[in-house]
Amino acid sequence: MATSTISLKPIREICGRLISEIPQTLTGLDYHEAIGKKIENTPDSDRKILRESLEGFLLHMEKIEASDIDLGGFGCQGKIWYRVFGKKSPLPADVELPIKETDVLLHNILTNSQRKQLFERKSIDFSYGIQKPEEHLRRYRANLYMDLETLALNMRKIDAEIRPFKSLGVHAEIAKALSLKYYKYGLTLITGITGSGKSSTLDTIIDANNRTVDAHIVIIASPVELIHESVRSIVRHREVGRDVTSFKDGAIQSLRQDPDIIVIGELRDPETIMTTLEITDSGHKTFGTLHTSSAMESIERILGEVQTEEQDRVRNRLADVLTCVISQKLVSSLDGKRVLAKEVLLVTPSVRAAIRNNNVNEIYQMLAEGGEMGMNTMEQDLKRLYDLGKISKEEAFNNANNKKRIEQLFEELD
């Protein structure tokens, strides 16, 4: 990574002065509350310099094609870290930012209400935007949290360009399942680990519906990332913590807003999962994300989130409403970048029966044999990417969920 040309001098002068005015005996929450009060009384001109300095770090992401930035907290050791094509490393710089100075820098981007949330939860999710004259709005997903009682920040660049639907490379039957035009209700899950491109895939699907059907789409997210302009559909964006108190409340409230499609940014707790199943069962088309790496794991995760006595009821409801599961990974490619690998499940009558009868382990074989319906396992897709010369054999093995099956696929090749 090239040496930084970003100047840290303005930040150090302002932050250093503010820190010098805070009693050294203060620690923990008292220390952070003191910084908050100092920030509130800091001249707007100084606050603007700090904000523009941080934005300089963010804009540098474009130059080096970085997806994420990390700074502040004990872990960063005074350096600014970027993730480029999946690998995270510090930006070489002649000057480092002391932890206490980054505490000031990061407090500066918070509103008073956000600061209160941070003190209560020790972490806060929010979106951040940069609007330069005559340039497009740049948006970032941010998480600010505590690291040994110091402030640490991760920001992920939100791609302003929506990938065309064709780039997903899904079968015609899967495309129909994702479209309100063909499937008026049902739950679709987009799953994968953090940084696997779930949000980008979900935005592509939302955009495809927005451009092809006359409908009302309600997006509930934490935070709202890409903002969709209404085309043929009305698109509402409701950010948890800013426009609505929780995913569950947003989902329940959406039922009174005449929606056709409801997007739940993340099924992160039992209440949200149960609410999502209920609103889908009421006749809506619903999309959501999970942090799981396969279709079977996604189903098991949902069932595992509810009480034992509730599992039969939830299993039957899930079998009734689940339409499609796309589980994905971003895999290191031979050109030094990353390529999308995905497992795709279309919920057929056989899959529904397997879910209802608690035979989830049978679904893998259905995936493997469901090519005519657009289904495939993660291992089959990794093998496809290898055959196309996009990834190495080692990378295919490293990213396979079923090591035995990927080995069999390569033995068939030999």
MONOR-V917768 format. One record per helix or strand of 3 or more residues. SS is the DSSP state (H for helix, E for strand). FROM is the first residue (numbers start at 1). TO is the last residue. If there is no record, write none. Layout:
# MONOR-V917768
ss=SS from=FROM to=TO
ss=SS from=FROM to=TO
This chain:
# MONOR-V917768
ss=H from=9 to=20
ss=H from=28 to=40
ss=H from=44 to=64
ss=E from=66 to=72
ss=H from=73 to=76
ss=E from=81 to=84
ss=E from=87 to=90
ss=H from=99 to=107
ss=H from=112 to=121
ss=E from=123 to=130
ss=E from=138 to=147
ss=E from=150 to=158
ss=H from=165 to=168
ss=H from=172 to=178
ss=E from=186 to=191
ss=H from=198 to=212
ss=E from=216 to=221
ss=E from=234 to=240
ss=H from=247 to=254
ss=E from=261 to=264
ss=H from=270 to=281
ss=E from=285 to=290
ss=H from=295 to=304
ss=H from=308 to=321
ss=E from=322 to=332
ss=E from=338 to=346
ss=H from=349 to=356
ss=H from=360 to=368
ss=H from=371 to=373
ss=H from=378 to=387
ss=H from=393 to=399
ss=H from=403 to=413
